[in-house]
Amino acid sequence: MTEAEVERYFTWAVRRAGGQTYKFRSPTHSGVADRIACLPNGETWFVEIKKIGGRISPLQHMFAEDMHRLHQNYACLWSKEEIDQWLP
């Protein structure tokens, strides 16, 4: 499964659960998460989508560390199964 297929499934699954996703790009900060997910329970998540066998870049690791340090919700999801387990 390609990363694009995992990302499409993620968007579909969040919408099915009553939430919304937004594609996230920051022109001044490399390594930001692929998606912002707003869930119906009021939670907002920064979500990096990867395919199985993909890799997280050093800048993506730094972004994840920043999110944890700032007490933000962050997840890196690698498959449909992980997406299903992550959703409430």
C-alpha positions in Angstrom: 0.0 0.0 0.0 1.3 3.4 -0.9 1.5 6.4 1.4 -1.1 8.1 -0.7 -3.5 5.2 -0.2 -2.9 5.2 3.6 -3.6 8.9 3.7 -6.8 8.6 1.7 -7.9 5.9 4.1 -7.1 8.1 7.0 -9.2 10.9 5.6 -12.1 8.6 5.0 -11.9 7.0 8.4 -11.8 10.3 10.3 -14.8 11.6 8.3 -16.6 8.3 8.9 -16.0 8.9 12.7 -17.6 12.4 12.4 -14.3 14.4 12.2 -12.5 16.4 9.6 -8.9 16.4 8.3 -6.9 19.2 6.8 -3.8 18.9 4.7 -1.0 20.8 6.5 1.9 22.5 4.8 4.1 25.1 6.3 6.2 27.1 3.9 8.6 28.2 6.6 9.0 24.9 8.6 10.0 21.6 7.1 9.0 18.4 8.8 5.5 19.3 9.9 2.9 16.6 10.1 0.9 15.7 6.9 -2.5 16.2 8.4 -4.4 18.0 11.1 -7.3 15.9 12.4 -10.2 17.5 14.2 -12.2 14.8 16.0 -15.8 15.1 17.2 -14.8 14.7 20.8 -13.0 18.1 20.6 -9.5 16.7 20.2 -7.1 18.1 17.5 -4.2 15.9 16.3 -1.1 16.5 14.2 -0.8 13.3 12.2 2.1 12.1 10.1 1.1 9.4 7.6 3.7 6.8 6.4 3.5 3.6 4.5 4.9 0.5 6.1 8.7 0.5 5.3 8.7 4.3 5.0 11.0 6.4 7.1 10.7 9.5 9.3 13.1 12.2 8.5 15.2 14.0 11.1 13.1 17.1 10.7 9.9 15.0 11.2 11.4 13.6 14.4 12.1 17.1 15.6 8.5 18.2 14.9 7.2 15.1 16.8 9.5 16.0 19.8 8.3 19.6 19.7 4.6 18.5 19.7 5.3 16.2 22.7 7.2 19.0 24.5 4.3 21.4 23.9 1.7 18.8 25.1 0.1 18.6 21.7 -1.6 15.5 20.3 0.7 13.9 17.7 0.6 10.5 16.0 2.5 8.8 13.3 0.3 6.2 11.6 1.7 3.5 9.3 -1.3 1.4 8.1 -5.1 1.0 8.0 -4.9 -1.1 11.1 -3.1 1.5 13.1 -5.6 4.2 11.9 -8.5 2.0 13.0 -6.8 1.5 16.4 -6.0 5.2 16.8 -9.6 6.4 16.2 -11.8 6.7 19.3 
